[in-house]
Amino acid sequence: MAGPFHEPSCNLSTAKTSLLLSFLITPSLYSFSLLPPLYLSLSLPCGNSSLLQSQANSSPPSSSACPEPRLPRPSRPDSPLSAPPFRRKGGELMARLVALALAVAVAVGVLVIARAEAEPRCARRGRSAPPRPHSVTITEFGAVGDGVTLNTVPFQNAVFYVRSFADKGGAQLYVPKGRWLTGSFNLTSHLTLFLESGAVIVGTQEVSQWPVAEPLPSYGRGMDLPGLRHRSLINGLNLTDVVITGNNGIIDGQGSTWWNWFRSNKLNYSRPHLVEFVDSEQIVISNITFLNSPAWSIHPVYCRNVVLNNITIQTSLDAPLNHGIVPDSSSNMCIEDSNISVSHDAISLKSGWDNYGITFGRPTSDIHIRRVNLQSPLGAALAFGSEMSGGISDIHADHLRIHGSSKGIFFKTAQGRGGYIRDTVISDVQMEDVNVAIAFTGSWSSHPDDHFDPAALPLINRITLKNMTGTKISVAGVLSGITGDPFTGICLSNINFSLADSANSTSWSCSNVSGYSKLVLPEPCLDLRTTPSNSSICSALPSYHAIAVA
């Protein structure tokens, strides 16, 4: 595009003012692309220069007189400098209209940007990865899908081979229909593990096929026992760009043996998980069913940019301390359109245990959870902590369906934890057949060892719970903070719980907490009936950071 036409030079108080505007506008809600710059040159008399100054956020006009133009006056009678007054007024009107149009366009652009930034990261990052340029099948490495042959070595060899394509766009490891028995194996960067319909990766019950590893530094020990822990069935360490997906294939941990060892105190090391990524980024897990994990099903720890979409997690509803998804000291993560039915916490946000988590200092933040169905008869559908010593913040969960659970939403911590849980909004929740709908506790007293600092008190603040309904609820809420360290800024809005017809049904119980409430039935504790000084405090959403898309 040709450059702008420049009038004689002049400052903002001169007779001629040139305005150069270069901006971009796109109609897309989620993305922006550069358009060719638009150049405009507007000429106004000196007396009207303040119009452009105000619209361009310029400094006030100088009181000095405008210098005469240096170029000769054009001899054409319709020249702008020789135009009659009505022509000059028309020019001023046109300038005003153009400036107004520009202001509107910029405002629209700002609005579109704001709306895009307000959209969940999940909406702006692809829920599935593009196909890889290379593909191999697990049978090419000698694997046999009969449910009996042990395929640990074929899986390890296949991943080792796929690693050679890392600088060529990566590769897909295809698992066809069959039952593929295996022990623990590692993934590699730029890999897609694809499970066809009818494909089942089965964890062997031979404990020798589950090697042990050092405890995580933010925990200082295994979750079940002091010391080492078994590696997960599928592992990723320091990886980038990994996808686990398929046509609803299955990963089955055959956890019953591990559960029995746990109950009978026969474990030598802490139980393994099904899938664990450590210090990794750009992870996508979708269209997969996870069954019978020995401990937790999916554990991203110290990770960034993780999308979990359209997954199903199921275990026996009496399995000991069995969790579904555990975002742990991780950030920029989405969990959506999924079904989780486990014995204990369906989704549990964590960030380290006591002094180990405080020292490691890596929080869990920017987590978005939406459109998930949750069941946890022995635990909580959505849990925060109790291992939260690195901090948990900027969490947004919406459109949850919770049923058949001991607790609906549970914030748990203890003296010695330190850390914080704050800036969290949970909205649009339906509950049915839940014992305690909303719970806070400061007395979850388990510790990794005796070296914790009782003076390390957690901060629980700015928690909003709104737009919730519930039927067959035994207890609306039990909120118990810490003496001398109350939980504050708890906001309840537009909540209606129908209590179960039972002699054990009660409404609310509160101690060492404070907050606000509006349109809540049954009526909450007096501690939660304070009128907020800021009417929007209970509806403010945390500010999310845009996810980095490679």
Summary of the structure (lengths in Angstrom):
residues: 550
radius of gyration: 30.4
end to end distance: 31.6
largest distance: 104.0
contacts: 1952
relative contact order: 0.07
helix: 16%
strand: 40%
